[in-house]
């Protein structure tokens, strides 16, 4: 289980202010699935910008955004 943060813009006009949602998940794909479920349940319009995994040993966020280019089935 890892900590992931997903950077997003909310709203149709994609405001200049970015926000983060944090998830505990087994993979970046699972974290993105949790994020997409939340978007659907709350009927939100937002742009997902990035997905990052926190490495507690290096004490830094590692980019996992390639998951944004994969299709969910």
C-alpha positions in Angstrom: 0.0 0.0 0.0 1.4 3.4 -1.0 0.3 7.0 -0.7 -0.6 8.7 -4.0 -1.6 12.3 -4.7 -3.5 13.3 -7.8 -3.1 16.9 -9.0 -6.2 18.4 -10.6 -8.0 21.6 -11.7 -11.7 21.8 -10.9 -14.3 23.4 -13.1 -14.9 23.6 -16.8 -12.7 26.6 -17.2 -9.8 24.9 -15.5 -8.9 27.6 -12.9 -5.3 28.6 -12.4 -5.3 27.1 -8.9 -4.3 23.4 -8.8 -5.5 21.1 -6.0 -4.5 17.6 -4.7 -6.5 14.6 -3.6 -4.6 11.9 -1.6 -5.3 8.2 -1.7 -3.9 5.0 -0.2 -3.7 2.4 -3.0 -1.8 -0.6 -4.2 -0.9 1.0 -7.6 -1.2 4.3 -9.5 -4.0 2.7 -11.6 -6.0 1.9 -8.4 -5.5 5.4 -7.1 -6.7 6.9 -10.4 -9.7 4.5 -10.3 -10.6 5.8 -6.8 -10.2 9.4 -8.0 -12.4 8.7 -11.1 -15.1 7.0 -8.9 -15.2 10.1 -6.7 -15.5 12.4 -9.7 -18.4 10.3 -11.0 -20.2 10.0 -7.6 -20.0 13.8 -7.0 -20.8 14.6 -10.7 -17.7 16.9 -10.9 -16.0 18.4 -14.0 -12.3 18.5 -13.5 -9.0 18.0 -15.3 -6.6 15.4 -13.9 -3.1 16.7 -14.3 -0.8 14.2 -12.6 -0.5 11.1 -10.4 2.4 10.8 -8.0 3.5 8.1 -5.5 5.2 9.1 -2.3 8.5 7.2 -1.6 9.0 7.4 2.2 12.6 6.2 1.9 13.7 9.0 -0.5 11.2 11.4 1.1 9.9 12.6 -2.3 7.0 12.3 -4.7 7.7 10.1 -7.8 5.8 10.8 -11.0 3.4 8.0 -12.1 1.5 10.1 -14.6 1.9 7.6 -17.4 -1.1 5.9 -16.0 -3.2 8.8 -17.3 -2.5 7.6 -20.9 -3.8 4.0 -20.2 -7.3 2.9 -20.9 -9.6 1.5 -18.2 -11.8 -1.5 -19.1 
